[in-house]
Amino acid sequence: MAQQQRGAQQQIPTPDAVGDMYDQFSELCLEMFAGCIHFGYFQVPPPASSYTDESIEAATDRMTSLVADQLALPTTTTTTTNTTTTTTGGGGPRILDVGCGTGKPARQVASLTGAHVVGISISQRQIELAAAPQQQQQQQPQQSSSIGGKGNGGGSRSGVITAAPVREEVSFQYADAMKDLPFPAGSFAGAYAIESLFHMGDKGAALAQVSRALRPGGRLVVADFFVDPAVGDDDLAPEHVAAFCHLTQSSGLNTVDEWRGLVEGAGFRVVEVRDIRRNVRRNYRVMAETLRQKALYAPEVAKGGLEAGAAVMENVSGSNKIGYLLLTAERV
Ligand SMILES: C[S@@+](CC[C@H](N)C(=O)[O-])C[C@H]1O[C@@H](n2cnc3c(N)ncnc32)[C@H](O)[C@@H]1O
């Protein structure tokens, strides 16, 4: 499947290179995105084109909630605006988190759905960080719940009302999603991949692995970047797209049609593709500002790299060419 490189030579990062990057920079990413490593979904109320004033934490939590909603597990009644989360838990379905980062999304999905979430990552450091709060938690008494059942302990946050957790059902392990996943066929009721597939040189192989691990009817939810060929190069020059891919260790951005083809080719039926690029655009600025701030106090040797990274994100921030999709599919 051809990937959109838009004129510039794109180097495909090896899994080891991606793992090394996250071993080194996970803590910086966590700072940037309030404890997880993905873009936030900001509300853009029509007809205004401006964002509401909300924190990156509320927005990243909302993105995870959206993914949880799309899994459509029987216990999930979450939505992203002014609703209450109710869950029933204990012995829930098993869900696979492909590229789990340091575990915040897995914990949130487990709390929202009552599922047991198994996270895999190509970064050993992330697995250590993901497991750390769990180890602490095992030594501490459980907190009691506050709002009608269990949830993520957040209370009301920018229109998302969640309930406090009774017990987290998560586990994490190191694995390369493009190789044989260490799980029996059909052992998961659902799976999601938040900004992980875009790193992978062979998305088809990873999706085939996920497909094998899912049982028929199980849902896959992908939150990831795409490139829009309908938007001209004058909106964002090919070298800026390439710089974005290089900085983020992307294997090359796919169009929406390519994403559909990849997912269908792995044995899924696409249920829905949502273009949410307007809702995520603010994240590029968040990244640029964080990198610029870091550059101010960084040792001389690191300043250049941080400032260059900020410039890449600033270039993308005004553009429509790099989009963001929420794709939901069902294992055939
Ligand atoms: C942008 S981070 C997203 C982390 C997490 N999904 C979140 O939302 O916080 C990308 C994740 O994909 C993982 N990843 C990239 N390539 C991978 C591979 N080949 N196998 C497993 N995980 C991979 C990284 O280790 C990292 O956890």
The ligand as an SDF file (V2000), in Angstrom:
LIG
                    3D

 27 29  0  0  0  0  0  0  0  0999 V2000
    2.0350    8.4270   20.4240 C   0  0  0  0  0  0  0  0  0  0  0  0
    2.3070    7.0570   21.5060 S   0  0  0  0  0  0  0  0  0  0  0  0
    0.6310    6.7300   22.0120 C   0  0  0  0  0  0  0  0  0  0  0  0
    0.5790    6.0450   23.3460 C   0  0  0  0  0  0  0  0  0  0  0  0
   -0.8220    5.7720   23.8700 C   0  0  0  0  0  0  0  0  0  0  0  0
   -1.6500    5.1360   22.8750 N   0  0  0  0  0  0  0  0  0  0  0  0
   -1.4850    7.0330   24.3720 C   0  0  0  0  0  0  0  0  0  0  0  0
   -2.4500    7.4230   23.7360 O   0  0  0  0  0  0  0  0  0  0  0  0
   -1.0620    7.5780   25.3850 O   0  0  0  0  0  0  0  0  0  0  0  0
    2.6460    5.7200   20.3860 C   0  0  0  0  0  0  0  0  0  0  0  0
    2.6990    4.3550   21.0370 C   0  0  0  0  0  0  0  0  0  0  0  0
    2.8040    3.3430   20.0250 O   0  0  0  0  0  0  0  0  0  0  0  0
    3.7330    2.3820   20.4550 C   0  0  0  0  0  0  0  0  0  0  0  0
    4.2760    1.6570   19.3090 N   0  0  0  0  0  0  0  0  0  0  0  0
    4.8360    2.1590   18.1990 C   0  0  0  0  0  0  0  0  0  0  0  0
    5.2480    1.1670   17.3870 N   0  0  0  0  0  0  0  0  0  0  0  0
    4.9150    0.0060   17.9960 C   0  0  0  0  0  0  0  0  0  0  0  0
    5.0520   -1.3670   17.6660 C   0  0  0  0  0  0  0  0  0  0  0  0
    5.6470   -1.7560   16.5370 N   0  0  0  0  0  0  0  0  0  0  0  0
    4.5740   -2.2900   18.5330 N   0  0  0  0  0  0  0  0  0  0  0  0
    3.9830   -1.9140   19.6880 C   0  0  0  0  0  0  0  0  0  0  0  0
    3.8230   -0.6270   20.0650 N   0  0  0  0  0  0  0  0  0  0  0  0
    4.2820    0.3170   19.2190 C   0  0  0  0  0  0  0  0  0  0  0  0
    4.7640    3.1930   21.2150 C   0  0  0  0  0  0  0  0  0  0  0  0
    5.5710    2.3900   22.0110 O   0  0  0  0  0  0  0  0  0  0  0  0
    3.8550    4.1270   21.9910 C   0  0  0  0  0  0  0  0  0  0  0  0
    3.4000    3.4880   23.1400 O   0  0  0  0  0  0  0  0  0  0  0  0
  1  2  1  0
  2  3  1  0
  2 10  1  0
  3  4  1  0
  4  5  1  0
  5  6  1  0
  5  7  1  0
  7  8  2  0
  7  9  1  0
 10 11  1  0
 11 12  1  0
 11 26  1  0
 12 13  1  0
 13 14  1  0
 13 24  1  0
 14 15  1  0
 14 23  1  0
 15 16  2  0
 16 17  1  0
 17 18  1  0
 17 23  2  0
 18 19  1  0
 18 20  2  0
 20 21  1  0
 21 22  2  0
 22 23  1  0
 24 25  1  0
 24 26  1  0
 26 27  1  0
M  CHG  2   2   1   9  -1
M  END
$$$$
